[in-house]
Amino acid sequence: MAYMRSFCLAAFVVLIGQTTAESTLEVVEAVEITYGVAASRQVNAKEGENLTLTCKSDLESVTLEYSTVTYNNTESNNGTFTVSLTKIATKSDDGQIVKCKATNATGYNLEATATIRLAADVINVTLDGIGTVEENDKVTIRCTVRGTRYKPTFVRLFNFPAPNPSLSSIINNASLHTTTEEYDNVTETYTTIVEAPPITIEGGMNGNSIFCFGVVNSTNFYQGQRFTVFYGPSEDGVSLYAQPTTETEGRKWTWVCYGGFSNPPLNFTWYNGTTEFTPDTPPIIELNGNSYYSRQQWKFTFHRDFSGNNISCVVSGTNNRTVTRSNKFGDIKYDPDLVIRGKSMVDEGDTLNLTCQVTAANPMANASWSGGVGELLVISNIKSNQNGMQYTCSATNSVGRSYLEVRINVQYGPNLYVTPTLSYEEGANITITGSVSANPAANVTWRKEGNGTVLSTDRVLVLKEISREQAGVYVLEATSMRQREGSAAEEVTRNVTTKLEVKYGPGSSSRLSPNVTLLEVDAGDPVPPISCSADCVPACDFSWKQTYRNTERTRSGHLLNLGNATSAVVGIHTCKASNYISGKQYSGSVTFELRVKYAPESQSLSINGHTGNPFSEGNPITVTTKFRAYPVAEVTWGIKNNRFTNQFMPLDSRYNTNRSVDCSYDCDITEVLSLQSPLCTDTGNMFSVYAGNEVGNSTIETTRNTITVSCTPRLANSSLTNQTYSTCEGAQLNMSASFISVPGITMTWFRLPDTSRYVHYNQYNDYRTVYYTTNYHIQDVYRYMFGSYIVEGNNYRGPKAIAYIEVIRDSNCSGSAPNTIDTTTIDSTSLPVRRNSASPQKSDQGGVIAGAVIGSLLVVALVVEI
């Protein structure tokens, strides 16, 4: 393949500047070509293809000259002016010059030129006589350049780099070469051949390159090819470094077989006499330039068997060419070889008998046991503590001292020991370690007494999270197999025991006898004794705790004896079993519930919010009572008031109850009595309550306090709001009016129309009385006393209550009136209602007005609210 240097297309710009004006002018697609220090611009083209020449400038006067013809067909684009010529490139265009010209505003002429260069065809260059060859081959090297349109300027051969003297003296000397040229009129191309004289190949030519280069139509070309020369080994390049040949056994040494330079690398074959062997280290191959330098080391240790042996290294290369180098070992010295005869393994109490001898040495030597007892070692009645003792047999010559050590193997045992008694807490991870002494080593097993399961085959027995079931006696057994003649063996077995105690707390083992979880007993009946027990090591202590609502009571001992059942023994009874292990308390518990059937018992009764001050009429009043009973009880309410002969009056419809029951142990009953709309007529009431169940009734409980309900005054009977009395002159008249009021009331009488002066009044300051009656008595009735009266009731808590009374003359009256006349009450609802808020004036005479004794007329009061 030919290597060619070609020129790339690019654009160059020629800028020509003047002090007065500056413009641009260029030959488009011209490139700068440098030959040495001189530079020129050229436009590259290819024969037979379109050749486009273009001049470009910022001056409108730009023109293009080519082959004596001037072209001025200018085109403008955004201030840039171009002139173009397009033609088919021919051979005659090669070397022609294109000129771009323009004149600027100052009259200065600008010019840019470029030379047309036709690209050469591909140059076909071949090199013959170069490639892979053998040393001493003869080759002829020639370079052939074919198919060039132009005659090459020159063609040369040269040797590069690091030329071989024999090769370069021929290749680099052009005077020795022959050159032939041929022109083909059909293809119009040249063929040029340059040939060097024949060359004899040497190993040193390996890797040398031959180049053919030249110039065609200003185009450089070159072609190179490398020699690959196969050669080696050579007789003078192979050697065996093999010193010394006489040494002491055990000495380490290295012999080296050198193969020299070659291509390809050399192979090494080693022989000990006629026996082939391969050194531990592979050949060392070094690339030196284009050739290989090969060698191989044989690293060995001198041995007595090498004495007199011949060692050969055979080096082989290209075309099975071989070179052999050899050397011979001398006499190898070595220290004595020893052997011990007899048995080093004996039973305890037997006799040991060993003999030490020299089997080989150079020079020869004698053997002796340590202590200078000669070749024989005898020990009688050997002991187990001599097991493993070491004895040395040695011999010495001029090379050195040799020795053999023997370790006495005394067979004994097995001997066993384990702590007789062990105590651990349940759940612990424990390790029981047995001492086992035996030779040969014994096979060990752990078992629990009464169980054949093997727990461990090690002298250490590990029990994880031990339980109480694992308490007991454990057996450690060891078996040793003593060696006898040949392959026979004797089994020796012994064992030892240890007792394991497991400590544990009661855990969940606590239990009751009899086994009860819920016990119901009638009040007064005996509660059966309850016994508590648990599994504990060490033994547990017992205590009882009674839990009843928010109270607790404790008792000691495992037996709970409550006697006859009462409400006081009701609740959850818990037995606690506990013991101490390693200073830590462990406990467990078991419970049962005791329920006693008993009649209700009052716990409390109170009026909610009672402070001694009156309640307000219309604001609810609540009373709370609590009972305890089992089974649940029903609550009955009543009213007690000193005004009633029945001291447990039933409730009216204004009352309702709200009840809650908690039967966690027995039944805790809370009931709230609500009086939604209290009246002042409820003043003086106390609340009574009792409860009953299937066992019986409780006592009746009554609130300690009465209630007081304040109200504004009102008539005791609302149907008597307006009343009429009929009487006669001179008769006596008794009139009365009744009011309800809390607190006490002031009742004032007025004869209408004068309400500024009262004719009678009564005043009471009392929170216990509810009903008040005022009586107005007239001893003699006079004519002027007939007419209308009002009675006002006022406690200063709100509106007054008023009764209207009309006194009229009886139609049956005669001229003279009797001393006493009965009055007749006439419904007089049609009478007008009168209202007067004037306060009565008090009298020191208890409400009697002087001179107001007129007749006898009984007036029934009529009450209205104002």
Secondary structure, DSSP 8 states (H G I E B T S, - for coil): --EE---------EEEE-SS-EEEEEETT-EEEEETTEEEEEEEE-TTSEEEEEEEESSTT-EEEETTEEE---EEETTEEEEEEEEE--GGGTT-EEEEEEE-TTS-EEEEEEEEEE-----EEEEES-SEEETT-EE--EEEEEEESS--SEEEEEE-SS--HHHHHHHT-GGG-EEEEEEETTTTEEEEEEE---EE--GGGTT-EEEEEEEETTEEEEEEEE-EEEB---GGG-EEE---SS-BTT-EEEEEEEEEEEBS--EEEEEETTEEE--SS--EEEEETTEEEEEEEEEEE--GGGTT-EEEEEEE-GGG-EEEEEEE----BEEEEEEEEE-SEEETTS-EEEEEEEEEEES---EEETTT-TTEEEE-S--GGGTT-EEEEEEE-SS-EEEEEEE-EEEEEEEEE--SEEEEETT--EEEE-EEEEES--EEEEEETT---EEESSSEEEESS--GGG-EEEEEEEEEEEE-STT-EEEEEEEEEEEEEEEB--TT--EEES--SEEEEETTSB---EEEE---BS--EEEEEEEETTEEEEEESSEE---B--GGG-EEEEEEEEEEETTEEEEEEEEEEEEEEEEEEEEEEEETT--SS-EETTS-EEEEEEEEEES--EEEEEEE-TT-S-SSB---TTEEEEEEEE-SSSEEEEEEEEESS--GGGTT-EEEEEEE-SS-B---EE-SS---EEEEEEES-GGGSEEEEEE-TT-EEEEEEEEEEES--EEEEEETT--SSEEEEEE---SS--EEEEEEEESS--GGG-EEEEEEEE-SSS--EEEEEEEEE-TT--SS--S----EEEE-TTS------------TTTT--TT---SEE--B---EE-
